Amino acid sequence: MNWPVVVALAAGTYALRLAGIVLRDRVRVPARVERYVDLGATALLVALVATAAFTDGSGFVGWARPAGVAVGALAAWRKVPFVLVVVLAAATTAGLRYLGVP
């Protein structure tokens, strides 16, 4: 990637962030629209996690990775510290793979 492209992307990103700050007091968004935007962001995040957890390339990844993601999600839901969430998820996946679970 060349420098003019990097500078253009940086300027565009900065302009979008600045527009949000400047227009915050001028544009009123109904509460219902804000709720739908929040739900849409959550749905996109869940779709990304599901795609990364269950597929690798064009096929199913096996059961060890989804189990690790499930353990990590459960630990995060129980408000376990982030480092421990990562360690639990990785240990679950590694342990299942050690036992021969694909």
Secondary structure per residue as TSV (DSSP state, phi and psi in degrees):
chain	resnum	aa	ss	phi	psi
A	1	M	-	360.0	137.7
A	2	N	-	-96.6	164.6
A	3	W	H	-62.7	-39.5
A	4	P	H	-59.6	-35.9
A	5	V	H	-67.4	-43.6
A	6	V	H	-61.5	-44.7
A	7	V	H	-65.0	-40.9
A	8	A	H	-64.4	-42.9
A	9	L	H	-65.4	-40.0
A	10	A	H	-64.5	-42.8
A	11	A	H	-64.8	-41.3
A	12	G	H	-63.9	-42.5
A	13	T	H	-63.1	-44.1
A	14	Y	H	-63.4	-41.2
A	15	A	H	-63.7	-40.0
A	16	L	H	-64.8	-42.8
A	17	R	H	-65.5	-40.6
A	18	L	H	-66.2	-38.1
A	19	A	H	-62.2	-37.1
A	20	G	H	-62.9	-40.1
A	21	I	H	-70.7	-43.8
A	22	V	H	-69.5	-40.1
A	23	L	H	-88.7	-3.0
A	24	R	T	-56.6	-41.6
A	25	D	T	-87.0	-14.3
A	26	R	T	-95.1	-28.9
A	27	V	-	-109.1	126.2
A	28	R	-	-103.2	123.5
A	29	V	-	-107.0	129.3
A	30	P	-	-60.7	152.1
A	31	A	H	-59.8	-35.2
A	32	R	H	-64.3	-39.4
A	33	V	H	-67.5	-41.2
A	34	E	H	-60.1	-40.0
A	35	R	H	-64.0	-41.9
A	36	Y	H	-66.4	-36.6
A	37	V	H	-65.3	-42.1
A	38	D	H	-62.1	-44.0
A	39	L	H	-65.1	-37.3
A	40	G	H	-65.0	-41.3
A	41	A	H	-64.1	-40.0
A	42	T	H	-64.8	-42.6
A	43	A	H	-63.2	-40.4
A	44	L	H	-64.7	-40.3
A	45	L	H	-64.7	-43.3
A	46	V	H	-63.1	-41.2
A	47	A	H	-63.3	-40.4
A	48	L	H	-64.2	-44.7
A	49	V	H	-64.2	-43.0
A	50	A	H	-63.9	-41.9
A	51	T	H	-64.6	-43.2
A	52	A	H	-70.7	-31.0
A	53	A	H	-80.4	-33.2
A	54	F	H	-105.0	-16.4
A	55	T	E	-126.4	151.1
A	56	D	E	-140.9	107.3
A	57	G	T	76.3	-113.7
A	58	S	T	-118.1	7.8
A	59	G	E	-131.1	175.4
A	60	F	E	-70.0	140.1
A	61	V	-	-86.3	-18.0
A	62	G	-	113.5	-174.2
A	63	W	S	-100.2	-14.8
A	64	A	H	-68.7	-47.1
A	65	R	H	-64.6	-47.8
A	66	P	H	-60.0	-34.3
A	67	A	H	-65.9	-40.7
A	68	G	H	-63.5	-40.7
A	69	V	H	-64.6	-40.6
A	70	A	H	-64.4	-41.8
A	71	V	H	-64.8	-42.4
A	72	G	H	-63.1	-41.5
A	73	A	H	-65.0	-41.4
A	74	L	H	-64.0	-42.1
A	75	A	H	-65.4	-40.6
A	76	A	H	-66.0	-38.3
A	77	W	H	-64.1	-33.9
A	78	R	T	-82.5	6.4
A	79	K	T	62.9	39.3
A	80	V	-	-75.1	146.7
A	81	P	-	-55.3	145.9
A	82	F	H	-56.9	-42.6
A	83	V	H	-60.5	-40.7
A	84	L	H	-69.0	-34.8
A	85	V	H	-59.1	-46.9
A	86	V	H	-64.6	-43.4
A	87	V	H	-64.7	-43.1
A	88	L	H	-62.9	-44.2
A	89	A	H	-64.5	-44.9
A	90	A	H	-66.5	-40.9
A	91	A	H	-65.4	-38.9
A	92	T	H	-63.1	-47.7
A	93	T	H	-63.9	-45.8
A	94	A	H	-64.8	-40.4
A	95	G	H	-64.3	-42.4
A	96	L	H	-67.0	-38.4
A	97	R	H	-67.7	-35.5
A	98	Y	H	-62.9	-35.8
A	99	L	T	-77.9	-5.2
A	100	G	T	100.1	4.5
A	101	V	-	-77.7	125.9
A	102	P	-	-69.1	360.0
